[in-house]
Amino acid sequence: MLTDHPTSDVVVVGAGIVGALIGRELAGQGRRVVLVDPDPGGGASVANAGMLVPSYCRPMATPATLRAGMRGLIGRDASVTLGSFAPSVLGWLARFAWAARPGRARQVATRLVDSARTAADGYAELAAETGVALGLRRSGWLQVAGSAAVLRQQINAAREQKDMPFDILDNHACLRREPGLGPHVAGGVHFDGDASLDPVAATRAALMAAEHRGAVIHRALMTGLAVRDGRVRAVHTTAGDVSAATYVLATGAAPASGTQVQPGWGWSIDLPTVTTLVHAPLMGLDDHVVFNPLAERIRITGGMRIGGTPSPEHDRVAAAAIRHAAERLVPGLRDLRNATVLRGARPMTPDGVPRIAWTRPNLITATGHGTLGMTLAPSTAKAVSALLRAQARAPRR
């Protein structure tokens, strides 16, 4: 039964890294918060690469990615593929093509970098608050290329990003930093301002902090919204209705996020090891494979499949391709066994800009972070808080 006298101030739907940090932020301000999620602290966030990367705040919608996507459609490039020809996906692709016009990526990157710069500090505060070891490392990010042409492209892209210090490394310098690399690396670019962490630990710590500050966890799946007179009155869930004065949708790539968001499926492979094969975060530019060395394991992440839902066969093929690319770059990985494969759906907007805004008089949508969910989650929590404060100050009509 719906009520016009809600018992909570805010219902946040989605308890991945974005939703959990929003819940922590709002509960810390004394608001009565309910987090709704069937698997709190799970979902796509725990399959994240775990990178905090101001240097990577470029939207996917660029002419180069558009060309890669077209090659993927005809089977000549596996870095970007299409998982569905549904009208919603084709419409998204049309908007993506429009957003990929030259020069626009630089404008979007400028909007995202400032938010990304504070990510590592935000997670350091989370670790201090909870006492959870997040594996936070501020060791920068080395991006290496197997070909001189790919290296030139990355150097040019790095030069376009203002106030983003980087170093260009030749083959020998790359091998000094990472002796486990194969010998045929052309060179690399190192971004000193980037950081990394364990995404599983970070997501669970965010949820722990939200609960410690008073947020209540409602372990259930949202099945819909009850809307009357243009306002949301309740969230329908598999365990009953939940009502509040204000609602926040932090549902990632779920259908509730809206037609402007499509899932960008990616895969992570965790390889247990006590051997230091990779000393610090690493990326292979040729295949867009990311390495994050964590406690007693290496996480390898890659792939971008737009739309649809991958099958187990897709998972097998994607994981094999990612691992093959990783082993070409770091040959010592071939000796590691007992891999765990995770699949996650990145919420992709056509233009690469997250959607953090009022979408109804009492509903905020916070999604569309793409590959930057872990990087932008702390600033998103503050942005949602700012929207609520601004509404509270606005004169009533």
N, C-alpha and C positions, 0 to 999 in steps of 0.2 A: 504494500500500500504506500502510495506516495504522500509526502508531507510537505507543507510549505514552511515548516519549522525544523530545518535540518539541525542535526546534533553536532556537525563538524563544520569547520571553517572552509577547508579545502579538501577535495578528493583529487588525488593524483593517480591517473590510470597509467600503469607501467612502472615497474620497479627495477629496471636496468640501471646503468650508471647515471643516465640523465634523470630519470624519475626519482631514484634514490637520493641524488644530490639536491634535487628540488625539494623533496620531502624534508631532508636534513636542514636546508636553508630556512624553509618556512616554519618548521617546528621550532627551530632555534629562535625565532622571533615571537614565540608564544602562541602561534596559531595551532588550532586543533586540526591535525592532518591525518587523513587515511590514505594509505597506499594500496592500490588494487592491482594484483598480479597473480596469475596462477602459479608462477615459479619465481618468487622474489629473489633478486640477486642472480638470476640465471639468464636465459635467453641469449640474444646476440652479443651482449656486452662481454660475456665470458669467453667468446670466440674472437674477441678483438685482438689485434696485433700488440696492443699495449704501448703504442708510441704517442709521445706528446711532442708534436712537430710543427712549430710555427713555420718552418721552412717548407712544409708541404701544404700550406693553406692556399692551394690553387684549385679552382673548381675543375671537375672532370670535363666540363663542357669547353673543350678547346679544339681548334682545327686538327691537331695531331691525334687526339682521342677519337674524334669523329672519323678520321681516316682509318684508325685501328679498328673501330667498330664496323666499318664497311668491309674491311678485310676479314674480320671475324665472321660476318654473315656468309661469306663465300668460302670459309674454311681455311683461310690462309694466315690467321692470327688468332691464338687462343687467349690473348690477354683480356679482350672484351668480347663477350658473346651475348646473344639474345635468347632468352628462355621462353618467350611467348610472342605470338602475333595478335594478341587480343587488342581490341580497339583502344583500351586505356593505355596499353604499352606503346602502340603506334602513335597515339597522341602525345605521349610523353617524349618519344623519340623526335617528333616534329618540333616540339618546344626545345628539346636539347640541341637540335641542329641550329635553331635560330639563336640560342644562347652561345653557341660555339663560334660566333663570328670573331674575327681577329681583334685583339685589343681589349675585349671585354673581360677576359680572365684576370688581367692585371687589376682592373677596378674591383672585382670581387675579392681578390686576394688581399687587397688593402683593407677591406672591411673586416676580414677574418683574423688577420695577423695579430692585431692588438688584443683580441680576446684570447688567442692561443698563447700569447707570451706569459700569461699568468697561471697557466695550467699546472706547471710543476710546483709552484708555490702553494696552489690550492690543495694539491695532493699531499704535500708536506704537512700542511695544517691538519688534514684528515688523519694522517698517520700519527701525528702527535696527540690528536684528540682520542683516538681509539686504541693506540698502542699496537696496532696491527702493522707488521712489516710488509710494506707494499712493494719492496724491491725497487724503490725509486732511484734512478741513476741519471745524473746530469752529465753524461759522458759524450754527448753529441751523437751525430748520426752520419755514418759513412755510406755514401751511395757510389757503387762501383759499376763500371761499364766494361763489357767484353769487347766492344768495338769502338774505334776512334770516333765514328759518326755519332753513336749514341752519347758518348762522352761530351762531344761538342754541343749537342742539343741540350744536355743538362747544364752545362756551363752557361749557355745563353739564357736558359730559363732562370738560373740562379742570379744572373746579372740583372734580370728584369725586376727582381724583388728588392725593393729599397730597404735599407737598414737591416739586412739579413746577412751577417758576416759569414763567409765561407772560405775554405782553402781548396785549391786545386792540387791534387796529388797525382804523381806519375805512378807507373807500375811498381817501382821499388818502394816508394813511400806507402802505397797500399799494403804491400806485403809485409813491411815493417809493422804496420798497425795490426794487420790480421794475417799472421803466418799461415793460417789454415786455408787461405784463398788459393785457388788454382793459379798456375803460373801465367796464364794467358790473359790476365786482366789488363785492359788498356790504360786504366787510370780511374780516378774517382773524384768526388766532391765531398768534403766534410763540412757539416753544419754544426758549429760548436754550441749553438743555443738550443738544440733539441735535447729531449730527455726520453726516458722510458720507464715502465713499471710492469708489475704483474697485474693484468686486467682482472683476473679472478679475485685476487686479494683486494684490489681497489673497489670492485663492485660490492663485494661482501662487507668491506669496511664502511662504505657509504650507507649501506642498508643498516648496519649496526649503529652507526651514528644517528641516523634518522630515528630509529627506535629509542635509542638512549635519550634523545631530545623530546620524546613523547609521541612520535608518529605511531599510528596503529596500522598493522599489516592485515589486509583482507585478502586471504589466499583464495582467489576465485578469478574466473575468466569473464571479462566484460562481454556481454552479448548485445548491448545497445545502449542508447541514451534515451531517457524520457524527456521530451521537449514539449513545453506548453507556453504559448504566447511569446515564442522566440527565445525563451530561456531554458537552460537545462535544469530539470527538476530532480533528476536522479540518474545514477548509473545502474543499469540492469546487469546483474552478474549471475553466474551459475550458483551462487550461494545467497541470493537475495539482493534487494535494492540497497544502494548506498547513496545518501544524499548529503549535500553541503551547500554553502552559500556560493562557492566558486569551484570550478572544475579545471583541471589541467590534463590535457592528453599528451602523454610522453610515451606513446605506443610504438615508436620506431617505425618500422616498415609495415606494420599491421594495416589492414584495410581501413581501420578507423582513422588513420592519419590523413586520408583524403586522396583524391585522384592525382594531385600534383606530386605524389611520392610513389616511387616504385622501388621494390627490393633490389638491391645490388648484391647478389649472393657472392660470398667469399668463403674460403676454407682456411682453417688453421690446422697445423700438424704439430703435436707435442711429441718430442723425441727425448726420452729420459737419457741423461748422461751425467757423469761426474767428471768428464774430460772437457777441458776448455777448448772447444773447436772454434768458437767465435767469442771474442773478448768483449765486444760492445755492439750495440745495434747496427745492423748492416742491411743494405738493400741492393739487390741486383737490378740495375736499370733496364737491362735487355728484356727480362721476363717479369719485372715488377714483383719480385719475391722479396719479402721482408723477413729478417732474422732478428729475434729478440732473445738473447741469452738470459734465462731465468734460473732460479734456484733448482739445481738438479735436473734441468730440462732446457731444451731449446725450442722456442715456438717459431714455426715457419708459416707465413701467411701469404696468400695470393689469390688470384682469380677475381673476375668481375663478370657476373652473369645477370643481365637486366631482365626482370620480370619473371613470371611463372613461379613454379616450385620445383627445384631439382629432385630427381629421383635418386634412389640408392646407386644406380649405375652412373649417374652424373657425378655423385660424390666420389665414387671409385676412380673415375677417369680424371676428375679435377685433382684429386689428391695425388694420383700417380704423376700427373704433369707438373704439379708444384714441387713434388719431391725430386723429380728428375732435374728440374731447373736448379733446385737448391744444391743438389749433388754435383752438378757441373761447376757451380761456383765454389762450393766447399766440399771437396772430394771425400774428406774424412767422415761425412755424414753417412756414407754408404755402409759403414760398419754398425750403425745404430739400429736397434730393433724395438719392438713393442710400441709402435707409433699409435697415438690416439688422434683421430680426425674429428674436428668440430666444424660445423657449418653455421654461418651467421648471415642475416639479411641486413645489409646496410641501408638505411632510409635515404634514398637518392632523390633530390629535387632536380628538375631539368637544368636549372641555371647554377646549381651548386651552392645556393644560399639557403641556410637553415630557415625554417618557418617558426618564429617565436613571436606570437601576436595573438591579440583577441580575435577570435573567429565567431563568437556570439557575445552578447552582453556580459555573460558570466562564465565564458569558456575560453581558456588559453590553449593554443596548440603549440607544442614545443617538439619539433621533429625536423627531419631533413638534414641531419648532420653528416650524412654520407660516410666517408672513410675517417672523419675527424671526430667521431663520437666521444672517445676518451679525451681528446685534446680540448674540445669545446664544452664538455659537460659542466665544469665548474663555472664558466662564465654564463652558461645558459641558466643555471640555478639563480644566479644573481640577476639576470635579465628578467626572469619570471617574477622574482621578488620586486623588482623595480616597476613592472607593469601593475602589480597589485597595489603598491604604494601610491603610484600615480592615480589609479582609479579611486583610492580612498580619499585623496586630496581634491579630486575633481568635484565641482559644485553639483549638487543633485538638481535634476530638472523636474 
